[in-house]
């Protein structure tokens, strides 16, 4: 990915070297990580979350140790990707006579406190609608490469753009519409809405990739394949099959590998928001 000349975002909070506590909130890819851990260990993901919430340290703040860190390049990369999403969505909103309100992105290490509770490195990246923030522990980038077998910078860019996609859904009111259905539907029916929400975020990540390449010529050979490989790796069916040997469609919350790849690719190929309306996601 050609990212070195991209504008760095001014909306990045670097809290590496600090830690936070409180109740853990799970969202985005975080639930996928907990689901995988649960399936691999035989534990209920809810029980794992309860254990995480039960003994969290109080928030601590401090100054980052001086000197370079091994993950400084990845932190710079994430800032560049976020800057690109800001430029793309600002342009798209302007085309629709609206003003884009950019999210903030917090880079943390281990755990951190936010409006949705505490974020743990074990959860993976997620978006919190309460404070308009994307949270990411950069160790997830290693997990994406090693655990999920999805190497490449653009695989990470896809994940960041997916979480920013949740922010766009929040601005559009889609997230709130889905949340209002919680408690009104059976778990299986609500899971179907959750899948649609995640697939639309994949589509919006694809729209970003389309527009970013048009604006900055960011894509190199193999980049799209890296994103699709990441989407494939975190499909519900693939994760369930690998962990327990069988698939439970009613428990899907993020969509199958095929669905995730399809909607990211559709967003990239069309660059048209009208092609990924929530009601049309399948």
C-alpha positions as CSV (number, residue, x, y, z in Angstrom):
1,X,0.0,0.0,0.0
2,X,1.3,3.4,-0.9
3,X,0.7,5.3,2.3
4,X,3.9,7.2,3.1
5,X,2.7,10.4,1.5
6,X,-0.8,10.3,3.0
7,X,-1.9,13.0,5.4
8,X,-1.6,11.9,9.0
9,X,-4.8,12.4,11.1
10,X,-4.8,14.9,13.9
11,X,-7.5,12.8,15.7
12,X,-5.3,10.1,17.1
13,X,-4.8,9.6,20.8
14,X,-1.7,7.6,21.6
15,X,-2.0,5.9,25.0
16,X,0.6,3.2,24.5
17,X,2.4,2.7,27.8
18,X,-0.7,3.7,29.8
19,X,-3.4,1.4,31.2
20,X,-7.1,1.7,32.0
21,X,-9.8,-0.2,33.8
22,X,-13.5,-0.5,34.5
23,X,-16.1,-2.7,32.9
24,X,-15.1,-4.1,29.5
25,X,-17.3,-3.2,26.5
26,X,-17.2,-5.4,23.5
27,X,-18.0,-4.3,19.9
28,X,-16.8,-4.7,16.3
29,X,-14.2,-7.3,15.9
30,X,-13.9,-7.6,19.7
31,X,-16.9,-10.0,19.9
32,X,-15.3,-12.1,17.2
33,X,-12.1,-12.5,19.3
34,X,-14.1,-13.4,22.4
35,X,-16.2,-15.9,20.4
36,X,-13.0,-17.6,19.1
37,X,-11.6,-17.8,22.6
38,X,-14.8,-19.3,23.8
39,X,-15.1,-21.8,21.1
40,X,-11.4,-22.9,21.5
41,X,-11.7,-23.2,25.3
42,X,-15.3,-24.4,25.6
43,X,-16.3,-21.4,27.6
44,X,-19.3,-19.2,27.2
45,X,-18.1,-15.9,25.7
46,X,-20.4,-14.2,28.2
47,X,-18.5,-15.9,31.0
48,X,-15.2,-14.8,29.6
49,X,-16.5,-11.2,29.4
50,X,-17.7,-11.4,33.0
51,X,-14.3,-12.6,34.1
52,X,-12.6,-9.7,32.2
53,X,-15.0,-7.3,33.9
54,X,-14.6,-8.8,37.3
55,X,-11.0,-7.8,38.1
56,X,-10.0,-4.8,36.1
57,X,-7.4,-2.3,37.5
58,X,-8.4,1.3,38.1
59,X,-7.3,3.6,35.4
60,X,-3.7,4.7,35.4
61,X,-2.1,7.4,33.5
62,X,1.5,8.1,32.8
63,X,4.1,9.3,30.4
64,X,5.2,7.0,27.6
65,X,8.8,5.9,28.0
66,X,11.1,8.0,25.8
67,X,12.6,6.6,22.6
68,X,11.4,4.7,19.7
69,X,9.1,1.6,20.0
70,X,8.9,-1.4,17.7
71,X,5.3,-0.6,16.8
72,X,5.9,3.1,16.0
73,X,5.7,2.4,12.2
74,X,2.3,0.7,12.7
75,X,1.1,3.6,14.8
76,X,2.2,6.0,12.0
77,X,0.4,3.7,9.4
78,X,-2.8,3.7,11.3
79,X,-2.7,7.5,11.6
80,X,-2.2,7.7,7.8
81,X,-5.2,5.4,7.2
82,X,-7.4,7.4,9.5
83,X,-6.4,10.6,7.7
84,X,-7.3,9.0,4.4
85,X,-10.8,7.9,5.8
86,X,-11.3,11.5,6.9
87,X,-10.5,12.9,3.5
88,X,-12.7,10.4,1.7
89,X,-15.8,10.7,4.0
90,X,-15.4,14.5,4.1
91,X,-15.6,14.5,0.3
92,X,-18.6,12.0,0.2
93,X,-20.5,14.1,2.7
94,X,-19.8,17.3,0.8
95,X,-21.1,15.7,-2.3
96,X,-24.4,15.1,-0.4
97,X,-24.4,18.7,1.0
98,X,-23.5,17.5,4.5
99,X,-20.6,17.9,6.9
100,X,-18.6,14.9,8.1
101,X,-17.8,14.6,11.8
102,X,-14.7,12.6,12.0
103,X,-14.1,10.1,14.8
104,X,-11.1,10.0,17.1
105,X,-8.9,6.9,17.2
106,X,-7.2,5.8,20.4
107,X,-4.2,3.6,20.2
108,X,-3.8,1.7,23.5
109,X,-1.8,-1.0,25.0
110,X,-3.2,-3.7,27.3
111,X,-6.3,-1.9,28.4
112,X,-7.9,1.6,28.4
113,X,-10.9,3.4,29.7
114,X,-13.6,4.9,27.4
115,X,-17.2,5.9,27.3
116,X,-18.2,2.3,26.6
117,X,-16.2,1.0,29.5
118,X,-12.8,-0.5,29.3
119,X,-11.1,-1.9,26.2
120,X,-8.9,-5.0,26.5
121,X,-6.2,-6.0,24.0
122,X,-7.9,-9.5,23.9
123,X,-11.0,-7.9,22.4
124,X,-9.5,-6.6,19.2
125,X,-10.4,-3.2,17.5
126,X,-13.9,-1.8,18.1
127,X,-15.9,1.4,17.7
128,X,-17.7,3.1,20.6
129,X,-20.7,5.1,19.5
130,X,-20.9,6.9,22.9
131,X,-17.7,8.8,22.4
132,X,-17.3,8.6,18.6
133,X,-14.0,6.7,19.0
134,X,-12.3,3.8,17.4
135,X,-10.1,1.8,19.8
136,X,-7.2,-0.4,18.7
137,X,-4.3,-2.2,20.4
138,X,-1.6,-2.6,17.8
139,X,-0.9,-6.1,18.9
140,X,-4.0,-7.0,17.0
141,X,-2.1,-6.3,13.8
142,X,0.3,-9.1,14.7
143,X,-2.7,-11.4,15.5
144,X,-4.2,-10.6,12.1
145,X,-1.0,-11.7,10.5
146,X,-0.2,-14.7,12.7
147,X,-3.6,-16.0,14.1
148,X,-5.8,-15.1,11.2
149,X,-3.2,-15.7,8.5
150,X,-4.0,-12.3,6.9
151,X,-0.7,-10.5,6.4
152,X,-0.2,-7.2,4.6
153,X,-0.7,-3.5,5.4
154,X,-3.9,-3.3,3.5
155,X,-5.4,-6.0,5.7
156,X,-4.9,-3.7,8.7
157,X,-6.2,-0.7,6.6
158,X,-9.4,-2.8,5.9
159,X,-9.9,-3.3,9.7
160,X,-9.5,0.4,10.5
161,X,-11.8,1.4,7.6
162,X,-14.4,-1.2,8.8
163,X,-14.4,0.4,12.3
164,X,-14.7,3.9,10.7
165,X,-17.6,2.4,8.7
166,X,-19.4,1.8,12.1
167,X,-18.8,5.5,12.8
168,X,-20.5,6.4,9.5
169,X,-23.4,4.1,10.4
170,X,-23.6,5.9,13.8
171,X,-23.8,9.3,12.1
172,X,-26.5,7.9,9.7
173,X,-28.6,6.6,12.6
174,X,-28.4,3.0,11.4
175,X,-26.7,1.8,14.6
176,X,-29.4,3.3,16.8
177,X,-32.1,1.7,14.7
178,X,-30.5,-1.7,15.2
179,X,-29.9,-1.1,18.9
180,X,-33.6,-0.2,19.4
181,X,-34.5,-3.8,18.3
182,X,-32.5,-5.4,21.1
183,X,-35.0,-6.9,23.5
184,X,-37.8,-6.8,21.0
185,X,-36.5,-9.7,18.9
186,X,-35.3,-13.2,19.7
187,X,-31.5,-13.6,19.9
188,X,-31.4,-15.3,16.5
189,X,-33.4,-12.5,14.9
190,X,-31.3,-9.8,16.5
191,X,-28.1,-11.6,15.3
192,X,-29.4,-11.2,11.8
193,X,-29.5,-7.5,12.2
194,X,-26.0,-7.5,13.7
195,X,-24.8,-9.4,10.6
196,X,-26.3,-6.8,8.4
197,X,-24.7,-4.0,10.4
198,X,-21.2,-5.7,10.1
199,X,-21.6,-6.4,6.4
200,X,-22.6,-2.8,5.7
201,X,-19.5,-1.7,7.6
202,X,-17.5,-4.0,5.2
203,X,-19.2,-2.4,2.3
204,X,-18.3,1.1,3.6
205,X,-14.7,0.0,4.0
206,X,-14.8,-1.0,0.3
207,X,-16.2,2.4,-0.6
208,X,-13.3,4.0,1.2
209,X,-10.8,1.9,-0.7
210,X,-12.4,2.9,-4.0
211,X,-12.4,6.6,-3.2
212,X,-8.9,6.6,-1.5
213,X,-7.3,5.0,-4.5
214,X,-9.1,7.4,-6.8
215,X,-7.8,10.4,-4.7
216,X,-4.3,9.2,-3.7
217,X,-3.5,6.1,-5.9
218,X,-2.9,4.1,-2.7
219,X,-3.3,0.5,-4.0
220,X,-0.5,-1.7,-5.0
221,X,-0.7,-5.2,-6.5
222,X,-1.9,-7.7,-3.9
223,X,-3.6,-5.1,-1.7
224,X,-7.2,-6.0,-2.5
225,X,-6.3,-9.6,-2.1
226,X,-4.9,-8.8,1.4
227,X,-8.2,-7.1,2.4
228,X,-10.3,-10.0,1.0
229,X,-8.1,-12.5,2.8
230,X,-8.7,-10.7,6.1
231,X,-12.5,-10.6,5.4
232,X,-12.4,-14.3,4.7
233,X,-10.4,-15.1,7.8
234,X,-12.9,-13.5,10.2
235,X,-16.1,-14.9,8.7
236,X,-18.4,-16.5,11.3
237,X,-18.6,-19.8,9.5
238,X,-14.9,-20.1,9.1
239,X,-14.2,-19.2,12.7
240,X,-16.8,-21.6,14.0
241,X,-15.7,-24.4,11.7
242,X,-12.1,-24.1,12.8
243,X,-12.9,-23.8,16.5
244,X,-15.6,-26.5,17.0
245,X,-15.8,-28.4,13.7
246,X,-19.4,-27.3,12.8
247,X,-21.3,-24.2,12.0
248,X,-24.3,-22.6,13.9
249,X,-25.8,-20.0,11.5
250,X,-28.2,-18.6,14.2
251,X,-25.2,-17.6,16.2
252,X,-23.6,-15.6,13.4
253,X,-23.1,-11.9,14.3
254,X,-20.7,-10.7,11.6
255,X,-21.6,-12.8,8.5
256,X,-20.0,-15.6,6.6
257,X,-16.6,-15.3,4.9
258,X,-18.3,-15.2,1.5
259,X,-20.6,-12.4,2.6
260,X,-17.9,-10.3,4.1
261,X,-15.7,-10.6,1.0
262,X,-18.7,-9.9,-1.3
263,X,-19.8,-6.7,0.5
264,X,-16.2,-5.3,0.8
265,X,-15.7,-6.0,-2.9
266,X,-19.0,-4.5,-3.9
267,X,-18.1,-1.3,-2.0
268,X,-14.7,-1.2,-3.7
269,X,-16.1,-1.9,-7.2
270,X,-18.9,0.6,-7.1
271,X,-17.8,3.3,-4.7
272,X,-21.6,4.1,-4.5
273,X,-23.3,4.4,-1.2
274,X,-26.7,3.6,-2.8
275,X,-25.4,0.1,-3.6
276,X,-25.1,-0.8,0.1
277,X,-28.3,0.4,1.8
278,X,-29.0,-1.4,5.1
279,X,-32.3,-2.8,3.8
280,X,-30.5,-4.3,0.8
281,X,-27.7,-6.1,2.7
282,X,-28.1,-9.9,2.5
